[in-house]
Amino acid sequence: MAGHRSIVETERAVQAKLSGFQLQREQMAAVANIHRAAAAVRSHLENSVLRPSELTWTGFVVLWVLWIWGESETWSVAEEAGISKGTLTGIARTLESRGLVTRSIHPEDGRRVLLSLSPEGEKLMEDLFPAFNTEEAFVVSRLTVEECRQLADGLRAVVAQLEEFGEGRRRELLGGAEPARAAPAGGRARSRVAPSKVAPRSRSAAGARLPSRVSCGSGTLWVSYGPKRIGTRNVHRLP
C-alpha cells in the first residue's frame, strides 16, 4: 500500500495522467491547492493545539461561533459552523456533557433551542485561542506579511465569485433545474447580519462573520472560522 505522497509527487502524477487533456492548468492547480491547504491546516490544528482540549475541528468551530456571538439559536449556530442541525445536535450534546455549552428553551417558542457557552466554555476559549493563533502563524510562517495579505485577498475573490455568480452557474449547468443549496464555503450572496439570539431570522439572510485578529508574521489580518463565506465587504485588514 502506498504511503503518504508529497504535494510535488502528486502534482507530477497529475501532470503525467492529464498530459493529453486540454485543460486550464493554472486554475486547476489553484483550486486543488485550496483543498490541500485547507485539509492540511485543519489536520495540523486538530492534531496539535486542539488535541489537549479533546476538541475536533467542528467542535472548536461551534465553540468559536458561540464565543463570538453569544447565545444563539441552534439553526443559526449550525449555519454559521457550516454543518447540519443533526450534526450540531451530536456536537452540542458532547460539549454540554463536558460542561462547555448550555442549552435553554427559547422564551417565545418552546420548540426552539438556544445554545450558549458556559463559564467553563468561555474560559477554555480564552485560554485556547492564543495557542491556536500561534499555530496559525506557524502554518503561514513561510509567507511574508504582504504574501499573507495577497493570499487572503485572492481567497476572498474566489468566495466573492461564487457568492455573486455561483447559483446562476449551477442553474446553467443543470439545464435550469433547481440546484441544491450551496455548501457554505461557496454560499450565495445574502445580507450579512448577526445570528439571531432570540428573535427569528429569515432564512434568506446569513449571519455575518465577526472577524478575528490573527497574526501573519509581524502583521495582522481579519479572518473568519468555519466554512462559511467570507465576503469582501465585511472582511478588512487592520490598520
Short mmCIF file of the C-alpha atoms (twelve columns), coordinates in Angstrom:
data_MODEL
# 
_entry.id   MODEL 
# 
loop_
_atom_site.group_PDB 
_atom_site.id 
_atom_site.type_symbol 
_atom_site.label_atom_id 
_atom_site.label_alt_id 
_atom_site.label_comp_id 
_atom_site.label_asym_id 
_atom_site.label_seq_id 
_atom_site.Cartn_x 
_atom_site.Cartn_y 
_atom_site.Cartn_z 
_atom_site.pdbx_PDB_model_num 
ATOM 1   C CA . MET A 1   0.000   0.000  0.000   1 
ATOM 2   C CA . ALA A 2   1.321   3.418  -0.940  1 
ATOM 3   C CA . GLY A 3   2.223   5.731  1.897   1 
ATOM 4   C CA . HIS A 4   1.803   9.498  2.165   1 
ATOM 5   C CA . ARG A 5   2.676   11.275 -1.067  1 
ATOM 6   C CA . SER A 6   4.122   14.765 -1.092  1 
ATOM 7   C CA . ILE A 7   2.486   17.615 -2.940  1 
ATOM 8   C CA . VAL A 8   5.323   17.534 -5.504  1 
ATOM 9   C CA . GLU A 9   4.782   13.830 -6.164  1 
ATOM 10  C CA . THR A 10  1.053   14.355 -6.502  1 
ATOM 11  C CA . GLU A 11  1.412   17.220 -8.935  1 
ATOM 12  C CA . ARG A 12  3.836   15.226 -11.082 1 
ATOM 13  C CA . ALA A 13  1.450   12.269 -11.183 1 
ATOM 14  C CA . VAL A 14  -1.482  14.500 -12.114 1 
ATOM 15  C CA . GLN A 15  0.553   16.190 -14.829 1 
ATOM 16  C CA . ALA A 16  1.537   12.830 -16.314 1 
ATOM 17  C CA . LYS A 17  -2.021  11.462 -16.178 1 
ATOM 18  C CA . LEU A 18  -3.596  14.538 -17.752 1 
ATOM 19  C CA . SER A 19  -0.898  15.408 -20.250 1 
ATOM 20  C CA . GLY A 20  -3.196  14.644 -23.186 1 
ATOM 21  C CA . PHE A 21  -6.067  16.835 -21.978 1 
ATOM 22  C CA . GLN A 22  -6.665  20.444 -22.976 1 
ATOM 23  C CA . LEU A 23  -7.081  21.984 -19.535 1 
ATOM 24  C CA . GLN A 24  -6.739  25.300 -17.732 1 
ATOM 25  C CA . ARG A 25  -3.875  24.027 -15.641 1 
ATOM 26  C CA . GLU A 26  -3.084  27.102 -13.577 1 
ATOM 27  C CA . GLN A 27  -6.700  27.325 -12.450 1 
ATOM 28  C CA . MET A 28  -6.743  23.591 -11.725 1 
ATOM 29  C CA . ALA A 29  -3.620  23.938 -9.593  1 
ATOM 30  C CA . ALA A 30  -5.093  26.875 -7.675  1 
ATOM 31  C CA . VAL A 31  -8.320  25.050 -6.775  1 
ATOM 32  C CA . ALA A 32  -6.535  21.778 -5.989  1 
ATOM 33  C CA . ASN A 33  -4.202  23.572 -3.612  1 
ATOM 34  C CA . ILE A 34  -7.090  25.309 -1.852  1 
ATOM 35  C CA . HIS A 35  -8.378  21.837 -0.986  1 
ATOM 36  C CA . ARG A 36  -4.946  20.553 0.006   1 
ATOM 37  C CA . ALA A 37  -4.117  23.562 2.154   1 
ATOM 38  C CA . ALA A 38  -7.483  23.508 3.931   1 
ATOM 39  C CA . ALA A 39  -7.159  19.822 4.731   1 
ATOM 40  C CA . ALA A 40  -3.543  20.167 5.860   1 
ATOM 41  C CA . VAL A 41  -4.229  23.169 8.106   1 
ATOM 42  C CA . ARG A 42  -7.264  21.543 9.690   1 
ATOM 43  C CA . SER A 43  -5.340  18.318 10.307  1 
ATOM 44  C CA . HIS A 44  -2.430  20.172 11.885  1 
ATOM 45  C CA . LEU A 45  -4.599  22.240 14.213  1 
ATOM 46  C CA . GLU A 46  -6.810  19.323 15.170  1 
ATOM 47  C CA . ASN A 47  -3.808  17.119 15.944  1 
ATOM 48  C CA . SER A 48  -1.799  19.746 17.787  1 
ATOM 49  C CA . VAL A 49  -3.354  22.641 19.661  1 
ATOM 50  C CA . LEU A 50  -6.897  21.215 19.815  1 
ATOM 51  C CA . ARG A 51  -5.897  17.727 20.954  1 
ATOM 52  C CA . PRO A 52  -5.071  18.535 24.609  1 
ATOM 53  C CA . SER A 53  -8.558  20.020 24.924  1 
ATOM 54  C CA . GLU A 54  -10.072 16.944 23.234  1 
ATOM 55  C CA . LEU A 55  -11.746 19.069 20.587  1 
ATOM 56  C CA . THR A 56  -12.429 18.182 16.987  1 
ATOM 57  C CA . TRP A 57  -12.227 20.927 14.403  1 
ATOM 58  C CA . THR A 58  -16.014 21.116 14.169  1 
ATOM 59  C CA . GLY A 59  -16.348 21.220 17.950  1 
ATOM 60  C CA . PHE A 60  -13.922 24.120 18.048  1 
ATOM 61  C CA . VAL A 61  -15.841 25.990 15.349  1 
ATOM 62  C CA . VAL A 62  -19.107 25.589 17.302  1 
ATOM 63  C CA . LEU A 63  -17.400 26.977 20.405  1 
ATOM 64  C CA . TRP A 64  -15.973 29.802 18.314  1 
ATOM 65  C CA . VAL A 65  -19.412 30.787 16.985  1 
ATOM 66  C CA . LEU A 66  -20.872 30.852 20.493  1 
ATOM 67  C CA . TRP A 67  -17.836 32.670 21.889  1 
ATOM 68  C CA . ILE A 68  -18.103 35.446 19.312  1 
ATOM 69  C CA . TRP A 69  -21.883 35.816 19.057  1 
ATOM 70  C CA . GLY A 70  -23.070 34.656 22.454  1 
ATOM 71  C CA . GLU A 71  -26.361 32.833 22.978  1 
ATOM 72  C CA . SER A 72  -27.825 31.814 19.612  1 
ATOM 73  C CA . GLU A 73  -30.454 29.509 18.206  1 
ATOM 74  C CA . THR A 74  -29.334 26.061 17.122  1 
ATOM 75  C CA . TRP A 75  -30.171 26.589 13.438  1 
ATOM 76  C CA . SER A 76  -28.127 29.780 13.441  1 
ATOM 77  C CA . VAL A 77  -25.120 28.076 15.056  1 
ATOM 78  C CA . ALA A 78  -25.339 25.215 12.552  1 
ATOM 79  C CA . GLU A 79  -25.468 27.635 9.631   1 
ATOM 80  C CA . GLU A 80  -22.521 29.647 10.923  1 
ATOM 81  C CA . ALA A 81  -20.477 26.488 11.504  1 
ATOM 82  C CA . GLY A 82  -21.388 25.100 8.081   1 
ATOM 83  C CA . ILE A 83  -22.921 21.885 9.437   1 
ATOM 84  C CA . SER A 84  -26.373 20.321 9.529   1 
ATOM 85  C CA . LYS A 85  -28.634 20.685 12.535  1 
ATOM 86  C CA . GLY A 86  -28.357 16.935 13.049  1 
ATOM 87  C CA . THR A 87  -24.575 17.140 13.228  1 
ATOM 88  C CA . LEU A 88  -24.814 20.088 15.589  1 
ATOM 89  C CA . THR A 89  -27.118 18.129 17.886  1 
ATOM 90  C CA . GLY A 90  -24.453 15.480 18.487  1 
ATOM 91  C CA . ILE A 91  -21.649 18.006 18.904  1 
ATOM 92  C CA . ALA A 92  -23.708 20.164 21.260  1 
ATOM 93  C CA . ARG A 93  -24.554 17.140 23.416  1 
ATOM 94  C CA . THR A 94  -20.883 16.244 23.701  1 
ATOM 95  C CA . LEU A 95  -19.889 19.808 24.571  1 
ATOM 96  C CA . GLU A 96  -22.770 20.054 27.036  1 
ATOM 97  C CA . SER A 97  -21.716 16.811 28.727  1 
ATOM 98  C CA . ARG A 98  -18.278 18.346 29.231  1 
ATOM 99  C CA . GLY A 99  -19.775 21.443 30.806  1 
ATOM 100 C CA . LEU A 100 -18.705 23.742 27.973  1 
ATOM 101 C CA . VAL A 101 -22.111 24.544 26.465  1 
ATOM 102 C CA . THR A 102 -25.541 25.107 27.979  1 
ATOM 103 C CA . ARG A 103 -28.962 24.682 26.383  1 
ATOM 104 C CA . SER A 104 -32.108 26.644 27.093  1 
ATOM 105 C CA . ILE A 105 -35.590 26.881 25.639  1 
ATOM 106 C CA . HIS A 106 -36.454 29.936 23.582  1 
ATOM 107 C CA . PRO A 107 -38.611 32.243 25.752  1 
ATOM 108 C CA . GLU A 108 -41.127 32.791 22.940  1 
ATOM 109 C CA . ASP A 109 -41.285 29.306 21.432  1 
ATOM 110 C CA . GLY A 110 -40.689 26.088 23.346  1 
ATOM 111 C CA . ARG A 111 -39.806 24.242 20.149  1 
ATOM 112 C CA . ARG A 112 -36.728 26.384 19.602  1 
ATOM 113 C CA . VAL A 113 -33.456 25.801 21.449  1 
ATOM 114 C CA . LEU A 114 -30.757 28.282 22.376  1 
ATOM 115 C CA . LEU A 115 -27.092 27.435 22.906  1 
ATOM 116 C CA . SER A 116 -24.522 29.424 24.838  1 
ATOM 117 C CA . LEU A 117 -21.072 28.939 26.317  1 
ATOM 118 C CA . SER A 118 -20.884 28.081 29.977  1 
ATOM 119 C CA . PRO A 119 -18.332 29.906 32.135  1 
ATOM 120 C CA . GLU A 120 -16.081 26.864 31.638  1 
ATOM 121 C CA . GLY A 121 -16.501 27.167 27.870  1 
ATOM 122 C CA . GLU A 122 -15.669 30.860 27.967  1 
ATOM 123 C CA . LYS A 123 -12.511 30.154 29.959  1 
ATOM 124 C CA . LEU A 124 -11.490 27.348 27.601  1 
ATOM 125 C CA . MET A 125 -11.714 29.630 24.567  1 
ATOM 126 C CA . GLU A 126 -9.863  32.433 26.337  1 
ATOM 127 C CA . ASP A 127 -7.072  30.037 27.261  1 
ATOM 128 C CA . LEU A 128 -7.060  28.129 23.970  1 
ATOM 129 C CA . PHE A 129 -7.240  30.818 21.343  1 
ATOM 130 C CA . PRO A 130 -3.794  32.403 21.884  1 
ATOM 131 C CA . ALA A 131 -2.211  28.966 21.368  1 
ATOM 132 C CA . PHE A 132 -4.449  28.382 18.347  1 
ATOM 133 C CA . ASN A 133 -3.301  31.682 16.867  1 
ATOM 134 C CA . THR A 134 0.339   30.730 17.426  1 
ATOM 135 C CA . GLU A 135 -0.225  27.675 15.236  1 
ATOM 136 C CA . GLU A 136 -1.925  29.820 12.610  1 
ATOM 137 C CA . ALA A 137 1.236   31.890 12.476  1 
ATOM 138 C CA . PHE A 138 3.306   28.690 12.215  1 
ATOM 139 C CA . VAL A 139 1.206   27.433 9.305   1 
ATOM 140 C CA . VAL A 140 1.913   30.569 7.252   1 
ATOM 141 C CA . SER A 141 5.448   31.167 8.506   1 
ATOM 142 C CA . ARG A 142 6.924   30.716 5.003   1 
ATOM 143 C CA . LEU A 143 4.898   33.702 3.832   1 
ATOM 144 C CA . THR A 144 5.716   37.339 4.401   1 
ATOM 145 C CA . VAL A 145 3.093   39.691 5.813   1 
ATOM 146 C CA . GLU A 146 2.414   41.017 2.315   1 
ATOM 147 C CA . GLU A 147 2.120   37.485 0.937   1 
ATOM 148 C CA . CYS A 148 -0.398  36.695 3.664   1 
ATOM 149 C CA . ARG A 149 -2.448  39.693 2.608   1 
ATOM 150 C CA . GLN A 150 -2.241  38.723 -1.053  1 
ATOM 151 C CA . LEU A 151 -3.307  35.178 -0.222  1 
ATOM 152 C CA . ALA A 152 -6.242  36.398 1.841   1 
ATOM 153 C CA . ASP A 153 -7.279  38.784 -0.932  1 
ATOM 154 C CA . GLY A 154 -7.092  36.007 -3.520  1 
ATOM 155 C CA . LEU A 155 -9.220  33.659 -1.448  1 
ATOM 156 C CA . ARG A 156 -11.788 36.391 -0.830  1 
ATOM 157 C CA . ALA A 157 -12.003 36.871 -4.602  1 
ATOM 158 C CA . VAL A 158 -12.745 33.163 -5.049  1 
ATOM 159 C CA . VAL A 159 -15.537 33.328 -2.471  1 
ATOM 160 C CA . ALA A 160 -16.914 36.552 -3.963  1 
ATOM 161 C CA . GLN A 161 -17.059 34.930 -7.407  1 
ATOM 162 C CA . LEU A 162 -19.184 32.080 -6.070  1 
ATOM 163 C CA . GLU A 163 -21.359 34.385 -3.995  1 
ATOM 164 C CA . GLU A 164 -22.157 36.559 -6.981  1 
ATOM 165 C CA . PHE A 165 -22.308 34.098 -9.846  1 
ATOM 166 C CA . GLY A 166 -22.268 30.582 -8.360  1 
ATOM 167 C CA . GLU A 167 -26.007 29.951 -8.212  1 
ATOM 168 C CA . GLY A 168 -26.562 31.132 -11.779 1 
ATOM 169 C CA . ARG A 169 -23.711 28.950 -12.981 1 
ATOM 170 C CA . ARG A 170 -25.141 25.911 -11.208 1 
ATOM 171 C CA . ARG A 171 -28.551 26.506 -12.811 1 
ATOM 172 C CA . GLU A 172 -26.873 26.780 -16.203 1 
ATOM 173 C CA . LEU A 173 -25.004 23.506 -15.735 1 
ATOM 174 C CA . LEU A 174 -28.188 21.774 -14.551 1 
ATOM 175 C CA . GLY A 175 -30.202 22.946 -17.526 1 
ATOM 176 C CA . GLY A 176 -32.318 25.303 -15.460 1 
ATOM 177 C CA . ALA A 177 -33.120 22.771 -12.752 1 
ATOM 178 C CA . GLU A 178 -33.220 23.996 -9.165  1 
ATOM 179 C CA . PRO A 179 -29.718 23.479 -7.718  1 
ATOM 180 C CA . ALA A 180 -29.189 22.032 -4.291  1 
ATOM 181 C CA . ARG A 181 -28.368 24.573 -1.641  1 
ATOM 182 C CA . ALA A 182 -24.742 25.564 -1.973  1 
ATOM 183 C CA . ALA A 183 -22.237 24.464 0.621   1 
ATOM 184 C CA . PRO A 184 -21.350 27.298 2.987   1 
ATOM 185 C CA . ALA A 185 -17.855 27.778 1.566   1 
ATOM 186 C CA . GLY A 186 -19.353 28.846 -1.732  1 
ATOM 187 C CA . GLY A 187 -22.503 30.360 -0.348  1 
ATOM 188 C CA . ARG A 188 -24.935 32.605 -2.126  1 
ATOM 189 C CA . ALA A 189 -24.825 36.347 -1.744  1 
ATOM 190 C CA . ARG A 190 -27.066 37.279 1.149   1 
ATOM 191 C CA . SER A 191 -27.408 40.132 3.579   1 
ATOM 192 C CA . ARG A 192 -24.934 39.820 6.407   1 
ATOM 193 C CA . VAL A 193 -26.417 40.276 9.852   1 
ATOM 194 C CA . ALA A 194 -25.563 38.830 13.229  1 
ATOM 195 C CA . PRO A 195 -27.052 35.412 14.093  1 
ATOM 196 C CA . SER A 196 -30.318 35.696 15.970  1 
ATOM 197 C CA . LYS A 197 -30.204 35.209 19.710  1 
ATOM 198 C CA . VAL A 198 -33.921 35.369 20.404  1 
ATOM 199 C CA . ALA A 199 -35.879 36.862 17.517  1 
ATOM 200 C CA . PRO A 200 -36.398 34.589 14.490  1 
ATOM 201 C CA . ARG A 201 -34.403 35.355 11.391  1 
ATOM 202 C CA . SER A 202 -35.351 34.920 7.764   1 
ATOM 203 C CA . ARG A 203 -33.642 32.047 6.015   1 
ATOM 204 C CA . SER A 204 -32.797 34.449 3.218   1 
ATOM 205 C CA . ALA A 205 -30.257 36.154 5.444   1 
ATOM 206 C CA . ALA A 206 -26.959 34.686 6.535   1 
ATOM 207 C CA . GLY A 207 -25.059 35.589 9.672   1 
ATOM 208 C CA . ALA A 208 -22.190 37.958 9.302   1 
ATOM 209 C CA . ARG A 209 -18.853 36.514 10.276  1 
ATOM 210 C CA . LEU A 210 -17.293 38.552 13.024  1 
ATOM 211 C CA . PRO A 211 -13.628 38.548 12.067  1 
ATOM 212 C CA . SER A 212 -10.829 37.719 14.422  1 
ATOM 213 C CA . ARG A 213 -7.400  39.249 14.729  1 
ATOM 214 C CA . VAL A 214 -4.871  36.675 13.591  1 
ATOM 215 C CA . SER A 215 -1.162  37.207 13.195  1 
ATOM 216 C CA . CYS A 216 0.757   36.583 9.987   1 
ATOM 217 C CA . GLY A 217 4.433   37.237 10.522  1 
ATOM 218 C CA . SER A 218 4.583   40.627 12.216  1 
ATOM 219 C CA . GLY A 219 1.224   41.815 10.846  1 
ATOM 220 C CA . THR A 220 -2.424  41.022 11.372  1 
ATOM 221 C CA . LEU A 221 -5.425  40.160 9.230   1 
ATOM 222 C CA . TRP A 222 -9.157  39.871 9.767   1 
ATOM 223 C CA . VAL A 223 -10.195 36.274 9.238   1 
ATOM 224 C CA . SER A 224 -13.205 34.047 9.839   1 
ATOM 225 C CA . TYR A 225 -13.534 30.474 11.071  1 
ATOM 226 C CA . GLY A 226 -15.878 27.793 9.883   1 
ATOM 227 C CA . PRO A 227 -16.515 27.080 6.210   1 
ATOM 228 C CA . LYS A 228 -18.982 29.897 5.718   1 
ATOM 229 C CA . ARG A 229 -18.387 32.613 3.185   1 
ATOM 230 C CA . ILE A 230 -16.017 35.481 3.853   1 
ATOM 231 C CA . GLY A 231 -17.421 38.422 1.923   1 
ATOM 232 C CA . THR A 232 -15.155 41.080 0.535   1 
ATOM 233 C CA . ARG A 233 -17.305 43.778 2.107   1 
ATOM 234 C CA . ASN A 234 -17.120 42.580 5.663   1 
ATOM 235 C CA . VAL A 235 -13.516 41.398 5.943   1 
ATOM 236 C CA . HIS A 236 -10.931 44.097 6.322   1 
ATOM 237 C CA . ARG A 237 -7.298  44.490 7.135   1 
ATOM 238 C CA . LEU A 238 -6.366  46.030 10.398  1 
ATOM 239 C CA . PRO A 239 -4.683  49.409 10.289  1 
# 
